[in-house]
Amino acid sequence: MAQLPTFPSIDFSGLDASKLAGLDGKVVAVARDAAYITIGFGVLGFQQAQVRRRELLKSLDGRVGASKTQMDDLRSTIETRITKLDERFTALDAKIDTAVDKLEQRLPEQAATIVGQAHDFAKSARKQMRGFIRSAA
């Protein structure tokens, strides 16, 4: 008669379940920090693009002999690049949405709800910030 293989035994007697109780707070803190970092990077990126655009326009406006048509073409080019940058941030938002959705599926229900709310808040703040920066451009 064939003998069945033996499976390794796992001893859970040393597991302290009380340490798992504080896990929700840690998940919330990590999600909040991730949201703040994402918003911060987005704001810094848009601010840097805005500063570069203003510096470029200022230097070109000050040039002698630059025609109105050339300036309009340059502004159009800059606006096109800003639009492309905005599209890249939109794609990044989509990737972040996907990652957060996957994370929410792996978390307990209460933690997933909190992470989802933090993500929605961060996404709303990013969209609002992009709107402010876009209107300033």
HUCORFEN-V464106 format. One record per residue. RES is the residue in three letters. PSI is psi in radians with two decimals (none if undefined). OMEGA is omega in whole degrees, 0 to 359 (none if undefined). D_FIRST is the distance of its C-alpha to the first C-alpha in whole Angstrom. Layout:
# HUCORFEN-V464106
[[RES	PSI	OMEGA	D_FIRST] [RES	PSI	OMEGA	D_FIRST]]
This chain:
# HUCORFEN-V464106
[[MET	2.37	181	0] [ALA	2.45	181	4] [GLN	2.34	179	6] [LEU	2.53	179	10] [PRO	2.64	178	13] [THR	2.40	179	15] [PHE	2.55	180	19] [PRO	2.52	178	22] [SER	2.56	180	24] [ILE	2.23	181	27] [ASP	1.93	179	30] [PHE	0.12	184	33] [SER	-0.42	180	35] [GLY	0.03	182	37] [LEU	2.20	179	38] [ASP	1.73	183	42] [ALA	-0.37	180	42] [SER	-0.44	178	46] [LYS	-0.39	178	46] [LEU	-0.31	183	45] [ALA	-0.60	181	48] [GLY	0.05	183	50] [LEU	-0.65	180	48] [ASP	-0.77	179	50] [GLY	-0.67	179	54] [LYS	-0.69	178	52] [VAL	-0.74	179	51] [VAL	-0.75	180	55] [ALA	-0.73	179	56] [VAL	-0.76	180	54] [ALA	-0.72	179	55] [ARG	-0.79	179	59] [ASP	-0.71	179	59] [ALA	-0.69	178	57] [ALA	-0.78	179	60] [TYR	-0.71	180	63] [ILE	-0.76	179	62] [THR	-0.81	178	62] [ILE	-0.76	180	65] [GLY	-0.80	179	66] [PHE	-0.70	178	65] [GLY	-0.78	180	67] [VAL	-0.79	180	70] [LEU	-0.71	179	70] [GLY	-0.78	179	70] [PHE	-0.68	178	72] [GLN	-0.74	179	75] [GLN	-0.75	177	74] [ALA	-0.71	180	75] [GLN	-0.78	180	78] [VAL	-0.79	180	79] [ARG	-0.74	180	79] [ARG	-0.79	180	80] [ARG	-0.72	178	83] [GLU	-0.76	181	84] [LEU	-0.81	180	84] [LEU	-0.68	179	86] [LYS	-0.77	180	89] [SER	-0.63	180	89] [LEU	-0.60	177	89] [ASP	-0.55	181	92] [GLY	-0.21	181	94] [ARG	2.40	177	94] [VAL	2.38	176	98] [GLY	-0.07	178	98] [ALA	2.17	184	94] [SER	2.82	180	95] [LYS	-0.69	180	94] [THR	-0.75	179	92] [GLN	-0.72	180	90] [MET	-0.73	179	89] [ASP	-0.72	177	88] [ASP	-0.74	180	86] [LEU	-0.77	178	85] [ARG	-0.68	178	84] [SER	-0.74	178	82] [THR	-0.76	180	80] [ILE	-0.75	179	79] [GLU	-0.68	178	79] [THR	-0.74	180	76] [ARG	-0.65	177	74] [ILE	-0.67	177	74] [THR	-0.74	178	73] [LYS	-0.69	177	70] [LEU	-0.72	178	69] [ASP	-0.69	178	69] [GLU	-0.67	178	67] [ARG	-0.71	177	64] [PHE	-0.60	177	64] [THR	-0.72	177	63] [ALA	-0.69	177	60] [LEU	-0.70	177	60] [ASP	-0.72	180	60] [ALA	-0.72	178	57] [LYS	-0.70	178	55] [ILE	-0.72	178	55] [ASP	-0.79	180	55] [THR	-0.78	180	51] [ALA	-0.73	180	50] [VAL	-0.68	177	51] [ASP	-0.75	178	50] [LYS	-0.71	179	46] [LEU	-0.75	181	47] [GLU	-0.62	181	48] [GLN	-0.48	182	45] [ARG	-0.23	184	43] [LEU	2.78	172	45] [PRO	2.77	188	45] [GLU	-0.82	183	47] [GLN	-0.75	179	50] [ALA	-0.67	179	50] [ALA	-0.67	178	50] [THR	-0.76	180	53] [ILE	-0.76	178	55] [VAL	-0.72	179	54] [GLY	-0.73	178	55] [GLN	-0.74	178	58] [ALA	-0.70	179	59] [HIS	-0.76	178	58] [ASP	-0.71	178	60] [PHE	-0.80	180	63] [ALA	-0.70	179	63] [LYS	-0.74	178	63] [SER	-0.73	179	66] [ALA	-0.70	178	67] [ARG	-0.77	180	67] [LYS	-0.72	180	68] [GLN	-0.75	180	71] [MET	-0.73	178	72] [ARG	-0.64	177	71] [GLY	-0.74	178	74] [PHE	-0.79	183	76] [ILE	-0.71	180	76] [ARG	-0.70	180	76] [SER	-0.49	178	79] [ALA	-0.44	180	81] [ALA	none	none	80]]
